[in-house]
Amino acid sequence: MTATAVRLTARPELLALLGRTPLVRITADLPGPHPGFWAKLEGLAAGGMKARAAVSMLLGARRRGELRPGAPVVESTSGTLGLGLAFAGQALGHPVVLVGDRELEPSMRQLLCAHGVRLELVDRPAPEGGWQAARLARLRELLAVLPDAYWPDQYNNPDNTVGYAALAAELTDQLDHLDVLVCSVGTGGHSAGIIGPLRRRWPALRLIGVDATGSTIFGQPARPRLMRGLGSSIHPRNVAYGAFDEVHWVGPAEAVDSCRRLARGSFVSGGWSTGAVALVSAWAARVHPGAVVATVFPDGPHRYLGTVYDDDFTAAHGLDPSAAATRPVEIPHPRAAEAAGWVRCSRVTDPLRAPISPHPSEENL
Ligand SMILES: Cc1ncc(COP(=O)(O)O)c(C=O)c1O
């Protein structure tokens, strides 16, 4: 493919479909009763939550002259940003080339291709940095042969974060008050983008980050991860470490149990990140009686019918939702113990800036 091979007509009218998602009260048992929390249903807007980031990154690059009209956009993605870029590419008139990996769900591959994306799949993880590093290596090869191509680099692009300003404005319109915000963290974009404006409105607002077990973002060791969306095997620079009051690592069994409870009891549900933030939001509503708690459900359940909601998949991966943890194990700092299931830590630091050496008395926790 050459940069000029595909010419797309921009369809700016699509931008009217961005965001403006509903906020719903969740009261389903997670896993037990709780006072309820608010969830922003990002899966109900065209292109999902990441369409906000995708449009922001492409418009920013267009303004700076880094993305020429009609030039291709190349990005590495595990899915959601890909859908957002497919949307932004159609709206702004850019062909989209995505680098995914073998773990990308077949339904997501079909959806991306249906929206006109050219999809490249890497078939093995890199020895260091896993699938993400393998995808980035292929992306660099593509950039070398597509000289006009623009790489948004969602992990480090400040326009990813900027794209969530409207999400924050919607939340301040939809809520009278907010005490606790719970956000999943992958690139760090949406948590970083909404916490600033929300704290200007509610200065005492607590921010709880939710990461995946085996993710390096908050200083845990890198391990193979089953969950997609939240978590990372690199250290994205968009994570607003200083803004978080605490972090929870959630395992796949807890996320599956939570997604299924949501689907059964509150109708709305989603994937790994939705299950994880719902579990932690219910916990926060329980331990902070009277507090208003809100979270963001990044996408809906459809992509996960063959994983989170499939008994054969969960059995094959040794996940028993009925054995999922019902409360977090507390650790004093991120390196005190490796999180195998749901773990909570109220000390949050950037692992690249302040490597933490475990206190000898804490090493055996
Ligand atoms: C489904 C899903 N949930 C949550 C996240 C995390 O969001 P962020 O990248 O804004 O931290 C992502 C990021 O890719 C995602 O795809």
The ligand as a MOL file (V3000), in Angstrom:
LIG
                    3D

  0  0  0     0  0            999 V3000
M  V30 BEGIN CTAB
M  V30 COUNTS 16 16 0 0 0
M  V30 BEGIN ATOM
M  V30 1 C -11.7840 -1.2870 26.7130 0
M  V30 2 C -10.8230 -0.3310 27.3590 0
M  V30 3 N -11.0200 0.0070 28.6360 0
M  V30 4 C -10.1890 0.8540 29.2650 0
M  V30 5 C -9.0910 1.3970 28.6480 0
M  V30 6 C -8.1720 2.3000 29.4060 0
M  V30 7 O -8.3780 3.6320 29.0410 0
M  V30 8 P -7.1630 4.6750 28.9310 0
M  V30 9 O -6.3290 4.2240 27.7750 0
M  V30 10 O -7.8310 5.9880 28.6870 0
M  V30 11 O -6.4130 4.6210 30.2050 0
M  V30 12 C -8.8440 1.0570 27.3160 0
M  V30 13 C -7.6580 1.5630 26.6200 0
M  V30 14 O -7.2630 1.0750 25.5930 0
M  V30 15 C -9.7370 0.1820 26.6550 0
M  V30 16 O -9.5360 -0.1750 25.3760 0
M  V30 END ATOM
M  V30 BEGIN BOND
M  V30 1 1 1 2
M  V30 2 1 2 3
M  V30 3 2 2 15
M  V30 4 2 3 4
M  V30 5 1 4 5
M  V30 6 1 5 6
M  V30 7 2 5 12
M  V30 8 1 6 7
M  V30 9 1 7 8
M  V30 10 2 8 9
M  V30 11 1 8 10
M  V30 12 1 8 11
M  V30 13 1 12 13
M  V30 14 1 12 15
M  V30 15 2 13 14
M  V30 16 1 15 16
M  V30 END BOND
M  V30 END CTAB
M  END
